[in-house]
Amino acid sequence: MNVCINERDLALKALLSIVEKKEFSHTVLNQILGSYQDLDKRSRAFVTHLTMGSLEHLLELDYIINQFSKVLTDKMKPLIRNLLRISVYQLKYMENIPHAAVCNEAVKITKKHKFNALSGFVNGVLRNISRNLEQVQYPKEKVSYLSVKYSIPIWILQLWLKEYDEKTVTQMIKSFGQKRDITIRTNLSRISAESLKSKLQAEGLEVKQHPYLPYAFSLNNIDYLEGLQSFQAGDFYVQDASSMLVGELAQPKPGAFIVDLCAAPGGKSFHLADRLNGTGQIEARDISDKKLRLIQENKERGFFENIKVLKADARVPDAQLLGRVDVVIADVPCSGLGLLGKKPDLRYNISEKGISDLILLQREILMNGLSYVKPAGTLLFSTCTVNRAENIENVHWMLENFPAFSLAEIKEDLPACLSDSLVDGCLQLLPGIHKCDGFFIAKLVRV
């Protein structure tokens, strides 16, 4: 592959923002690639691959570098540290790039950024790694090995190994590095699932029926999703199948009043609006102006008139909602540990203390959400994580502290293939085990 220095420099710039400044990977890449509209498809793919691949393998790359460098990565200058990371990723995982080219381009980038004195250091480390890459010895202790091999922080592995068996944990972390198709949900208010499939195939896409839901599809061979006529027409929404199951389990009746407390980017609200077929009223709430604009844009694209977009802090009680809502959707902020395949940076930014703080936030939102539910109404509680403290333990807390609520039976409303995925009456989906993201759903009813 003929890769110019500009592409590597863009990947370096992205990695510096994501790792050193703790910015979100998808936001950084969108901003950088958006600033270079003249990049062709191959170049854009290279920058994305190099950035996300280096991010996914960050701990492994540091482990390899530290075996060949007298200066450990955490003591290096940030630019040099991340330049070595993207370079070692190329050496190990991008077989069609000559090792000599990787080393030479890294030296050029070092000099370009005025680190001439370190160019010899960069060159020496990379050429040493290039010659001895196959001789790298990984840790023998099991947890340390898994941590390095799959770039998962040890504390996350230890947490999961307390809650799941080793085989399950290994399947989960292996899945994070696997290629993923995009999952979409048909906007049945505008088009049938069969017609959408034909339309997408006519637009040149590979379309597969998702095994869980008849209106969900997996897409492959996509260049620019927003450029599809079917996307612009609002015929579908990008949404993981796990998230769609919230809409399935909600079972809203025609004319229902629904409040989505943490709605962005709006997938669950749009799904419920679709299911209501133009009846009822849905309030899609969020605290972020940027996210609210995204919800509004998607609302207009789907031509949903029964959705009202509102700015609101889910932590602050709203007296106007007390005891009035048929269905409350509480997809609360969480650690996101079920999404590490899509958002690899999450694993480096979350901490045990961070999870403890999140649980307090989650319960603050859930307490408000429960107070909004009318008699015989329901609350759908969901997260995109897989650890008990944020999931089933929150359910136990709600049942213990709010005796007016009980768990609703959901088995009959689930796809038959998921009937064995219930944990204490709630749905726990695991990456690598199920055909979707890691996700948790509980349905509580006010009796």
Disulfide bonds with the S-S distance in Angstrom:
none
